Amino acid sequence: MDHALCVVTSVGTSLLSNLAGQGDAAVLREASNLAEEELSPRQRQSIEEIAGKARDALEEADSDKGQLLRACAELEGLHALCGDRLTTDEGRYDLHYLIATDTALGHRIGELIASSLREMGRNVELVVPVGLSTRSQASFTAGLRRVVRWCESTLVGQRETGRRVVFHLSGGFKSLLGALNLVGMFYAGEVAYRFEGPGAPLIRNPSLPLAARLDLSAPELALLAVLAECDGLSVRAERVAGWPAALVDADGHGQASISPWGLLAWYDNKRQVLEAGLLPFPGLRIEPAFESEARALPTADERAALQEALARLAGGLLDHPASTAIAPSTEHIGFRAGWCIRCVPGDEGLIVLKLEDRRECWPDGHETSGRS
């Protein structure tokens, strides 16, 4: 699998807009950010007709690779990027991820392009982050945050297998492309574009060696970890007052959550922060015995996993303050194979007592805790 690629391609609307007449083009613009259930009968009919034309064009062009690869910005750019490996055995181990908006058009176009790539024998997956669209700042931010989470959970592992990660951004909405360009600087070795037009070259930019600084105190780092580990969690805006504005997303109604850029900064610093010692997570009181046991865990990965579990536990308390009233009086939270965390309710949260063997926590093998 030497030199195999992992290509992340943004999906736009050129596949349909290239085939749309003037009236249909107006429908595509109207529907650009609409979910399937929001389409009017007229819009749905028009989109289905254009999508049918696109499907027929792709099937007819299947025997003519040159015509097929010119069908849209995404395929044309991929061919410029990958060359013959897009259609030959040379690229049989390459992985292709298509990032589409969570809209009626995004789903349809993404599936059409994915189907064409599969017909070429490529390994392809369509990724549609829930809620991703450019209809509002809130939906854009929430969707982009899910893109970052997907990158962290997927692309880091692909890099570790030896694949070269490339962000290919020839198609897509301008606002999304700008954000993906920055995300690509953290997760890809290269960001590539091809602008439409006869003879347009592929522009290839190596990723810069970016590093995000986190100038936060230990309690602030603990809260950042909680927000990063608990997707969708928000806190009162005053709790993050004084933080760099790029780290948080304020909703204008007194609540704030971690921003996509805050999430990027956390992932970039996570290992270093978690290896430095137990963080003072809000709502948790760490007993000395537990702290000693945590330090004694044999690997950095286990110590990091323990802190991630504590962050999720603290996030549950922030999200549901009443959950400190636990019955029975002792709670066991599983965090990794072989281990669980024993804690009891206290006056202002949970008292984290000790690490225990899972077999002692649940002798019958069935975990009963709602948080495990």
C-alpha positions as CSV (number, residue, x, y, z in Angstrom):
1,M,0.0,0.0,0.0
2,D,3.0,2.3,-0.5
3,H,2.1,5.8,-1.7
4,A,-1.7,5.1,-1.5
5,L,-3.8,8.2,-1.3
6,C,-6.6,9.3,0.9
7,V,-8.5,12.1,-1.0
8,V,-11.1,14.2,0.7
9,T,-13.2,15.9,-2.0
10,S,-15.8,18.7,-1.4
11,V,-19.0,18.3,-3.3
12,G,-20.8,21.2,-5.0
13,T,-23.6,21.5,-7.5
14,S,-21.7,21.6,-10.9
15,L,-22.9,18.1,-11.9
16,L,-26.5,19.4,-12.0
17,S,-25.9,23.1,-12.9
18,N,-23.9,22.1,-16.0
19,L,-27.0,20.4,-17.3
20,A,-29.6,22.9,-16.1
21,G,-31.4,25.3,-18.3
22,Q,-32.2,28.9,-17.2
23,G,-35.3,27.9,-15.3
24,D,-33.8,24.9,-13.7
25,A,-30.7,26.9,-12.7
26,A,-33.0,29.2,-10.7
27,V,-34.5,26.2,-8.9
28,L,-31.0,24.9,-8.0
29,R,-30.2,28.3,-6.5
30,E,-33.5,28.4,-4.5
31,A,-32.9,24.8,-3.2
32,S,-29.2,25.1,-2.5
33,N,-29.7,24.9,1.3
34,L,-33.0,23.1,1.5
35,A,-33.5,19.7,3.1
36,E,-35.5,17.1,1.3
37,E,-38.6,17.7,3.3
38,E,-38.4,21.4,2.6
39,L,-38.6,21.1,-1.2
40,S,-41.8,22.2,-2.9
41,P,-43.4,19.8,-5.4
42,R,-42.1,22.1,-8.2
43,Q,-38.6,22.1,-6.9
44,R,-38.5,18.4,-6.3
45,Q,-39.8,17.6,-9.8
46,S,-37.2,20.0,-11.4
47,I,-34.3,18.5,-9.4
48,E,-35.4,15.0,-10.1
49,E,-35.4,15.8,-13.8
50,I,-32.0,17.3,-13.8
51,A,-30.6,14.5,-11.6
52,G,-32.0,12.0,-14.1
53,K,-30.2,13.8,-16.9
54,A,-27.0,13.7,-14.9
55,R,-27.4,10.0,-14.2
56,D,-28.0,9.2,-17.8
57,A,-25.1,11.3,-18.9
58,L,-22.8,9.6,-16.5
59,E,-24.0,6.1,-17.6
60,E,-23.6,7.0,-21.3
61,A,-20.1,8.4,-20.6
62,D,-19.0,5.3,-18.7
63,S,-17.4,3.9,-21.8
64,D,-15.7,7.2,-22.5
65,K,-13.5,8.0,-19.5
66,G,-12.5,11.4,-20.9
67,Q,-16.2,12.5,-21.2
68,L,-17.1,11.1,-17.8
69,L,-14.3,12.9,-16.0
70,R,-15.4,16.2,-17.6
71,A,-18.9,15.8,-16.2
72,C,-18.3,18.0,-13.2
73,A,-15.7,20.0,-11.3
74,E,-15.3,17.2,-8.7
75,L,-14.5,14.4,-11.2
76,E,-12.4,16.7,-13.5
77,G,-10.4,17.9,-10.5
78,L,-9.9,14.3,-9.2
79,H,-8.6,13.3,-12.6
80,A,-6.1,16.2,-12.7
81,L,-5.0,15.3,-9.2
82,C,-4.8,11.5,-9.4
83,G,-4.1,11.0,-13.1
84,D,-4.4,7.4,-14.4
85,R,-4.6,6.0,-10.8
86,L,-8.2,7.2,-10.8
87,T,-9.2,4.7,-13.4
88,T,-6.5,2.0,-13.2
89,D,-5.2,-0.6,-10.7
90,E,-2.5,1.8,-9.7
91,G,-5.1,3.5,-7.5
92,R,-6.9,0.4,-6.2
93,Y,-5.8,1.1,-2.6
94,D,-6.7,4.8,-2.7
95,L,-9.5,5.9,-0.5
96,H,-11.9,8.7,-1.6
97,Y,-14.2,10.6,0.8
98,L,-16.8,12.9,-0.6
99,I,-17.9,15.7,1.8
100,A,-21.4,16.9,0.9
101,T,-23.8,19.3,2.6
102,D,-26.8,17.9,4.5
103,T,-29.3,19.1,1.9
104,A,-31.4,17.6,-0.8
105,L,-28.9,18.6,-3.5
106,G,-25.9,17.5,-1.4
107,H,-27.3,14.0,-0.9
108,R,-28.3,13.5,-4.6
109,I,-25.1,14.9,-6.1
110,G,-22.9,13.1,-3.6
111,E,-24.5,9.8,-4.4
112,L,-24.2,10.3,-8.2
113,I,-20.5,11.1,-8.0
114,A,-19.9,8.3,-5.5
115,S,-21.7,5.9,-7.8
116,S,-19.5,7.0,-10.8
117,L,-16.3,6.5,-8.7
118,R,-17.5,3.0,-7.6
119,E,-18.1,2.1,-11.3
120,M,-14.4,3.0,-11.9
121,G,-13.5,0.5,-9.1
122,R,-12.6,3.1,-6.6
123,N,-13.0,2.9,-2.8
124,V,-15.4,5.7,-2.0
125,E,-17.5,6.9,1.0
126,L,-20.0,9.7,1.0
127,V,-19.8,11.8,4.2
128,V,-22.7,14.0,5.0
129,P,-22.1,15.8,8.4
130,V,-25.5,16.3,10.1
131,G,-26.8,19.8,9.6
132,L,-24.0,21.0,7.4
133,S,-25.2,23.8,5.1
134,T,-24.6,27.5,4.5
135,R,-28.2,28.5,5.3
136,S,-27.2,30.2,8.6
137,Q,-24.2,30.8,10.7
138,A,-25.5,28.4,13.3
139,S,-25.9,25.5,10.9
140,F,-22.6,26.2,9.2
141,T,-20.8,26.2,12.5
142,A,-22.4,23.1,13.9
143,G,-21.9,21.2,10.6
144,L,-18.3,22.3,10.3
145,R,-17.6,21.2,13.9
146,R,-18.8,17.7,12.9
147,V,-16.5,17.9,9.9
148,V,-13.6,18.5,12.2
149,R,-14.7,15.6,14.5
150,W,-14.9,13.3,11.4
151,C,-11.4,14.4,10.3
152,E,-9.9,13.6,13.7
153,S,-11.6,10.2,14.0
154,T,-10.9,9.2,10.4
155,L,-7.9,11.0,8.8
156,V,-5.4,10.7,11.6
157,G,-5.7,6.9,11.4
158,Q,-5.4,7.0,7.6
159,R,-2.2,9.0,7.9
160,E,-0.8,6.5,10.4
161,T,-1.4,3.7,7.9
162,G,0.9,5.5,5.4
163,R,-1.7,7.0,3.1
164,R,-1.0,10.6,1.9
165,V,-4.0,12.7,2.8
166,V,-5.0,15.3,0.2
167,F,-7.9,17.8,0.4
168,H,-9.3,18.3,-3.1
169,L,-11.5,21.4,-3.1
170,S,-12.5,22.0,-6.8
171,G,-16.2,21.9,-6.0
172,G,-18.4,23.2,-3.3
173,F,-19.8,26.4,-1.7
174,K,-17.2,29.2,-1.4
175,S,-17.8,29.8,2.3
176,L,-17.3,26.0,3.0
177,L,-14.2,25.8,0.8
178,G,-12.6,28.6,2.8
179,A,-13.2,26.7,6.0
180,L,-12.1,23.3,4.6
181,N,-8.9,24.9,3.3
182,L,-8.0,25.7,6.9
183,V,-9.0,22.3,8.2
184,G,-6.9,20.7,5.5
185,M,-3.9,22.6,6.7
186,F,-4.1,20.5,9.9
187,Y,-5.1,17.1,8.5
188,A,-3.7,16.9,5.0
189,G,-0.3,17.0,3.4
190,E,-1.6,19.0,0.5
191,V,-4.6,21.1,-0.5
192,A,-5.5,21.0,-4.3
193,Y,-7.9,23.0,-6.5
194,R,-8.9,23.0,-10.1
195,F,-11.0,25.9,-11.3
196,E,-13.4,25.3,-14.2
197,G,-12.4,26.4,-17.7
198,P,-10.5,25.0,-20.7
199,G,-7.0,24.2,-19.8
200,A,-7.3,25.3,-16.2
201,P,-4.4,23.9,-14.2
202,L,-4.5,22.0,-10.9
203,I,-3.3,24.3,-8.1
204,R,-1.5,22.3,-5.5
205,N,-0.5,23.9,-2.1
206,P,1.5,22.0,0.5
207,S,0.0,22.3,4.0
208,L,1.7,24.7,6.3
209,P,3.2,23.3,9.6
210,L,0.5,25.0,11.7
211,A,0.3,24.7,15.4
212,A,-2.5,26.1,17.6
213,R,-1.5,27.6,20.9
214,L,-3.8,27.3,24.0
215,D,-3.0,30.0,26.5
216,L,-5.5,28.9,29.1
217,S,-5.3,28.0,32.8
218,A,-5.8,24.5,34.0
219,P,-9.5,25.0,34.9
220,E,-10.1,26.6,31.5
221,L,-8.3,23.7,29.7
222,A,-10.5,21.3,31.7
223,L,-13.7,23.1,30.5
224,L,-12.4,23.1,26.9
225,A,-11.8,19.4,27.1
226,V,-15.4,18.9,28.4
227,L,-16.8,21.0,25.5
228,A,-14.6,19.1,23.0
229,E,-15.6,15.6,24.3
230,C,-19.3,16.3,24.5
231,D,-20.7,17.2,21.1
232,G,-23.4,19.8,21.3
233,L,-22.8,20.8,24.9
234,S,-23.0,24.5,25.7
235,V,-22.3,26.5,28.9
236,R,-23.2,29.9,30.1
237,A,-21.2,32.5,28.1
238,E,-19.7,34.1,31.2
239,R,-17.9,30.8,31.9
240,V,-15.7,31.4,28.8
241,A,-15.5,35.2,29.1
242,G,-11.9,36.2,28.5
243,W,-11.1,33.2,26.3
244,P,-9.7,33.9,22.8
245,A,-12.8,34.5,20.6
246,A,-11.8,31.9,18.0
247,L,-12.2,29.1,20.5
248,V,-15.9,29.5,21.3
249,D,-19.1,30.1,19.5
250,A,-21.6,32.3,21.3
251,D,-25.2,31.9,20.3
252,G,-26.3,35.5,21.3
253,H,-28.6,34.2,24.0
254,G,-26.1,33.8,26.8
255,Q,-24.8,30.3,25.8
256,A,-21.5,29.3,24.2
257,S,-20.1,26.1,22.8
258,I,-16.8,25.1,21.3
259,S,-16.2,26.5,17.8
260,P,-14.7,24.4,15.0
261,W,-11.5,26.3,15.4
262,G,-11.5,25.7,19.2
263,L,-12.0,22.0,18.4
264,L,-9.0,22.1,16.0
265,A,-6.9,23.8,18.7
266,W,-7.9,21.2,21.3
267,Y,-7.1,18.2,19.0
268,D,-3.8,19.8,18.1
269,N,-2.9,20.1,21.8
270,K,-4.8,17.3,23.3
271,R,-2.1,14.8,23.8
272,Q,0.3,17.3,25.4
273,V,-2.4,18.6,27.8
274,L,-3.7,15.2,28.9
275,E,-0.2,13.8,29.5
276,A,0.6,16.7,31.8
277,G,-1.6,15.4,34.7
278,L,-5.2,15.2,35.8
279,L,-7.2,18.3,34.9
280,P,-9.6,19.9,37.4
281,F,-12.8,19.0,35.7
282,P,-15.9,21.0,36.7
283,G,-18.2,19.2,39.1
284,L,-15.7,16.5,40.0
285,R,-13.6,16.2,43.1
286,I,-10.7,13.9,42.6
287,E,-9.6,11.9,45.7
288,P,-5.8,11.5,46.2
289,A,-6.1,7.7,45.9
290,F,-7.6,8.0,42.4
291,E,-5.0,10.5,41.4
292,S,-2.2,8.1,42.4
293,E,-3.9,5.3,40.5
294,A,-4.3,7.4,37.4
295,R,-0.6,8.3,37.5
296,A,0.2,4.6,37.8
297,L,-1.6,3.6,34.6
298,P,1.1,2.0,32.4
299,T,0.6,3.9,29.1
300,A,0.0,7.4,28.0
301,D,-3.0,6.2,25.9
302,E,-4.7,4.8,29.0
303,R,-4.1,8.0,31.0
304,A,-5.5,10.0,28.1
305,A,-8.5,7.7,27.8
306,L,-9.2,8.1,31.5
307,Q,-9.2,11.9,31.2
308,E,-11.5,11.7,28.2
309,A,-13.9,9.6,30.3
310,L,-13.8,12.2,33.2
311,A,-14.4,15.0,30.7
312,R,-17.6,13.2,29.4
313,L,-18.7,12.6,33.0
314,A,-18.2,16.2,33.8
315,G,-20.1,17.1,30.6
316,G,-23.0,15.0,31.7
317,L,-23.2,16.9,35.0
318,L,-23.1,20.3,33.2
319,D,-25.8,19.2,30.8
320,H,-28.0,17.6,33.5
321,P,-27.1,19.1,36.9
322,A,-29.7,17.0,38.7
323,S,-27.8,13.9,37.7
324,T,-25.6,14.3,40.8
325,A,-28.5,12.7,42.8
326,I,-27.4,9.1,42.0
327,A,-29.0,6.0,43.4
328,P,-27.6,3.8,44.6
329,S,-25.0,5.8,46.4
330,T,-22.1,4.4,44.4
331,E,-21.7,4.9,40.7
332,H,-19.3,2.9,38.4
333,I,-18.4,4.4,35.0
334,G,-16.6,2.2,32.5
335,F,-13.9,4.0,30.5
336,R,-11.7,1.4,28.9
337,A,-11.4,-2.4,28.7
338,G,-10.6,-3.8,32.1
339,W,-11.2,-0.6,34.1
340,C,-14.0,1.4,35.6
341,I,-14.2,4.6,37.7
342,R,-15.9,4.5,41.1
343,C,-17.5,7.7,42.4
344,V,-20.2,8.9,44.8
345,P,-22.4,12.0,44.8
346,G,-21.1,15.0,46.8
347,D,-22.4,18.4,47.8
348,E,-21.3,20.0,44.6
349,G,-21.0,17.2,42.1
350,L,-19.3,13.8,42.1
351,I,-16.5,12.6,44.3
352,V,-14.2,10.4,42.2
353,L,-12.8,7.8,44.5
354,K,-10.8,5.1,42.7
355,L,-10.1,2.9,39.7
356,E,-11.5,-0.6,39.9
357,D,-11.3,-3.8,37.9
358,R,-14.5,-4.1,35.8
359,R,-15.0,-7.6,37.1
360,E,-15.4,-6.2,40.6
361,C,-17.8,-3.5,39.4
362,W,-20.0,-5.8,37.4
363,P,-19.4,-9.5,38.5
364,D,-22.0,-10.8,36.1
365,G,-20.5,-8.9,33.2
366,H,-23.4,-6.5,32.7
367,E,-22.8,-2.8,33.3
368,T,-25.7,-1.1,35.0
369,S,-24.5,2.4,35.1
370,G,-26.3,4.9,32.9
371,R,-23.0,6.6,32.1
372,S,-20.8,3.6,31.3
